Amino acid sequence: MVVRRNWRGGRITMVNVTVVAADDDPGLRLWNPVGAPWCRIVAADGRTHHDATIDQLGDDARLVPLTWRDNPGLFWFPEGEAFSVWWLWHAASGRFVGWKGDLQEPVVRWDDGLLAGVDTADQALDVMVEPDRSWWWKDEAEFADKTGHPLYWSESQARAVRGVGQRLAALAEAGKFPFDGTWCDFRPGPAWRVPDRLPTGWDQPRATPAPRHA
């Protein structure tokens, strides 16, 4: 199992419990199956981190355990990039339904010998790509509302985030990798087990990038 964690303001906002599909030259790929446990932060009044900034949710906001019932997905994390790409399939039929370009800070990988994970911070804006490679922006209102907030991103950072999304959109329009059909026929191994619990150590402190040496 590998945990994928989103952070904001020193708090975990979301956790997925996933299965390693591959870890090779193209990059780490994690399988998020239907039935896997996950958590999201929820305020006492039911709002999530999509509805308000992390400070507006209040100190009583808590991570609520849930079970993944949405489309299963293959999450790809290219090294050093400020995005991941999700391949998504219809939960019932297994039909490929498109890609999600999840705009986020570059992930930091960690492994304490008992559990491994990837840590990042979500940047709200997503690029949704249909099987015919048409695309559209997702969560533009949330992205705009949080721009300029001290716990999120500045105006200049927002332009950079959108630029990453535009780069993904251009690849989709051109039918270039990762939107060229690669991994669209992916299927989980027959012996793979759907995770049934949050593993011990999922809530350890956020991993930080290794220092760069001159």
C-alpha positions as CSV (number, residue, x, y, z in Angstrom):
1,M,0.0,0.0,0.0
2,V,1.0,3.6,-0.7
3,V,-0.8,6.6,0.7
4,R,-1.3,9.7,-1.3
5,R,-1.8,12.7,0.9
6,N,-2.8,16.3,0.1
7,W,-1.7,19.0,2.6
8,R,-2.7,22.7,3.2
9,G,-1.9,25.0,6.1
10,G,0.0,22.2,8.0
11,R,-3.0,19.9,7.9
12,I,-3.9,16.8,5.8
13,T,-6.9,17.6,3.6
14,M,-7.2,14.2,1.8
15,V,-5.7,10.7,1.9
16,N,-6.0,7.9,-0.6
17,V,-4.9,4.4,0.1
18,T,-3.6,2.9,-3.2
19,V,-1.8,0.0,-4.7
20,V,1.5,0.4,-6.6
21,A,0.9,-0.4,-10.3
22,A,4.4,0.4,-11.5
23,D,7.5,2.4,-10.5
24,D,9.8,2.7,-13.5
25,D,11.3,5.2,-15.9
26,P,8.0,6.9,-16.9
27,G,7.3,7.4,-13.2
28,L,5.3,6.2,-10.2
29,R,1.8,4.9,-11.0
30,L,-0.7,4.1,-8.3
31,W,-4.0,2.2,-8.6
32,N,-7.0,3.7,-6.7
33,P,-9.7,1.0,-6.8
34,V,-13.4,1.1,-5.9
35,G,-13.7,0.1,-2.3
36,A,-10.5,1.5,-1.1
37,P,-10.5,3.6,2.1
38,W,-9.9,7.3,1.9
39,C,-10.4,10.4,4.1
40,R,-11.2,14.0,3.5
41,I,-11.3,16.9,5.9
42,V,-14.8,18.0,6.8
43,A,-16.0,20.9,9.0
44,A,-18.7,20.5,11.7
45,D,-21.2,22.1,9.3
46,G,-20.3,19.6,6.5
47,R,-18.1,21.8,4.3
48,T,-15.0,20.4,2.8
49,H,-11.7,21.9,1.7
50,H,-13.4,22.5,-1.7
51,D,-16.1,24.7,-0.1
52,A,-13.8,27.0,2.0
53,T,-10.2,27.7,2.8
54,I,-8.6,25.5,5.4
55,D,-8.6,28.2,8.0
56,Q,-12.3,28.9,7.4
57,L,-13.2,25.3,8.1
58,G,-12.2,25.9,11.7
59,D,-10.1,24.0,14.3
60,D,-12.9,21.4,14.7
61,A,-12.7,20.2,11.1
62,R,-11.7,16.5,11.1
63,L,-10.6,13.9,8.6
64,V,-13.7,11.7,7.9
65,P,-13.1,8.1,6.8
66,L,-14.9,7.1,3.6
67,T,-14.9,4.4,1.0
68,W,-14.0,5.2,-2.7
69,R,-17.2,4.8,-4.8
70,D,-16.2,7.0,-7.7
71,N,-14.5,5.9,-10.9
72,P,-11.4,3.8,-10.3
73,G,-8.2,5.5,-11.5
74,L,-4.5,5.0,-12.3
75,F,-2.6,8.0,-10.9
76,W,0.7,8.9,-12.7
77,F,3.3,11.1,-10.9
78,P,6.0,12.4,-13.4
79,E,9.1,13.2,-11.5
80,G,9.4,16.9,-10.6
81,E,6.2,18.0,-12.4
82,A,3.5,20.2,-10.9
83,F,0.7,17.9,-11.9
84,S,-0.4,14.3,-11.9
85,V,-2.5,12.6,-14.5
86,W,-5.3,10.2,-13.7
87,W,-6.7,7.6,-16.1
88,L,-10.3,7.0,-15.2
89,W,-12.6,4.0,-15.9
90,H,-16.4,3.6,-15.4
91,A,-16.8,1.7,-12.1
92,A,-19.4,-0.7,-13.4
93,S,-18.5,-1.3,-17.0
94,G,-14.7,-0.8,-17.0
95,R,-15.0,1.6,-19.9
96,F,-12.3,4.2,-20.2
97,V,-13.9,7.6,-19.5
98,G,-11.0,10.0,-19.8
99,W,-8.2,11.7,-18.0
100,K,-7.8,14.2,-15.2
101,G,-4.9,16.5,-15.1
102,D,-4.6,17.2,-11.4
103,L,-2.7,20.4,-10.9
104,Q,-0.6,20.2,-7.7
105,E,2.8,20.9,-6.2
106,P,5.4,18.4,-7.2
107,V,5.0,15.3,-5.0
108,V,7.5,14.4,-2.4
109,R,8.0,10.7,-2.0
110,W,8.7,9.1,1.4
111,D,9.3,5.6,2.8
112,D,9.8,4.9,6.5
113,G,10.5,1.2,6.0
114,L,6.9,0.3,7.1
115,L,4.9,2.5,4.9
116,A,5.5,4.6,1.8
117,G,3.6,7.6,0.5
118,V,3.5,10.7,-1.7
119,D,2.8,14.1,-0.3
120,T,1.6,17.1,-2.3
121,A,-0.7,20.2,-2.1
122,D,-3.6,20.4,-4.4
123,Q,-4.0,23.6,-6.4
124,A,-7.8,23.3,-7.0
125,L,-7.7,23.8,-10.8
126,D,-7.9,20.6,-12.9
127,V,-7.8,19.8,-16.7
128,M,-10.5,17.3,-17.6
129,V,-9.8,15.5,-20.9
130,E,-12.5,13.4,-22.6
131,P,-11.7,10.2,-24.6
132,D,-11.9,12.2,-27.8
133,R,-9.3,14.5,-26.3
134,S,-11.5,17.5,-26.0
135,W,-10.9,19.2,-22.6
136,W,-12.3,21.6,-20.1
137,W,-11.3,23.4,-16.9
138,K,-12.7,22.0,-13.6
139,D,-13.1,24.0,-10.4
140,E,-12.2,27.4,-11.8
141,A,-14.4,29.2,-9.2
142,E,-12.6,27.5,-6.3
143,F,-9.2,28.3,-7.9
144,A,-10.2,32.0,-8.3
145,D,-11.6,32.2,-4.8
146,K,-8.4,30.9,-3.2
147,T,-6.0,33.0,-5.3
148,G,-4.3,35.6,-3.1
149,H,-5.1,33.8,0.1
150,P,-1.9,33.5,2.3
151,L,-2.3,29.8,2.7
152,Y,-2.8,29.1,-1.0
153,W,-1.2,30.8,-4.1
154,S,-0.5,34.3,-5.2
155,E,-1.7,35.9,-8.5
156,S,1.7,35.1,-10.1
157,Q,1.6,31.5,-8.8
158,A,-1.9,31.2,-10.2
159,R,-0.7,32.2,-13.6
160,A,2.0,29.5,-13.4
161,V,-0.5,26.9,-12.3
162,R,-2.8,27.8,-15.2
163,G,0.2,27.6,-17.5
164,V,0.9,24.0,-16.5
165,G,-2.8,23.2,-17.2
166,Q,-2.5,24.9,-20.6
167,R,0.6,22.7,-21.4
168,L,-1.5,19.6,-20.6
169,A,-4.4,20.8,-22.7
170,A,-2.0,21.4,-25.7
171,L,-0.7,17.8,-25.3
172,A,-4.3,16.5,-25.3
173,E,-5.2,18.5,-28.4
174,A,-2.2,17.1,-30.2
175,G,-2.9,13.6,-29.0
176,K,0.6,13.4,-27.5
177,F,1.7,11.4,-24.4
178,P,0.1,11.1,-21.8
179,F,-3.0,11.5,-24.0
180,D,-2.0,9.2,-26.8
181,G,-3.7,6.0,-25.6
182,T,-0.8,4.8,-23.4
183,W,-2.1,2.8,-20.4
184,C,-5.7,3.2,-21.5
185,D,-5.9,-0.6,-21.6
186,F,-4.5,-0.9,-18.1
187,R,-6.2,-3.5,-15.8
188,P,-5.2,-4.3,-12.2
189,G,-3.5,-7.6,-11.6
190,P,-5.9,-10.5,-10.8
191,A,-4.1,-11.1,-7.5
192,W,-4.1,-7.4,-6.4
193,R,-6.0,-6.9,-3.1
194,V,-8.2,-3.8,-2.6
195,P,-6.9,-2.1,0.6
196,D,-9.3,-2.4,3.4
197,R,-7.9,0.0,6.0
198,L,-5.8,3.1,6.6
199,P,-2.4,1.7,7.4
200,T,-0.5,2.6,10.5
201,G,1.6,5.7,10.0
202,W,-0.6,7.3,7.4
203,D,-0.8,10.5,9.6
204,Q,2.9,11.0,10.1
205,P,4.3,14.5,9.5
206,R,4.5,15.9,6.0
207,A,7.6,14.9,3.9
208,T,9.8,17.7,2.8
209,P,11.9,17.9,-0.4
210,A,15.5,16.8,-0.1
211,P,17.9,19.8,-0.1
212,R,19.5,20.6,-3.4
213,H,23.3,20.5,-3.6
214,A,25.3,22.9,-5.7
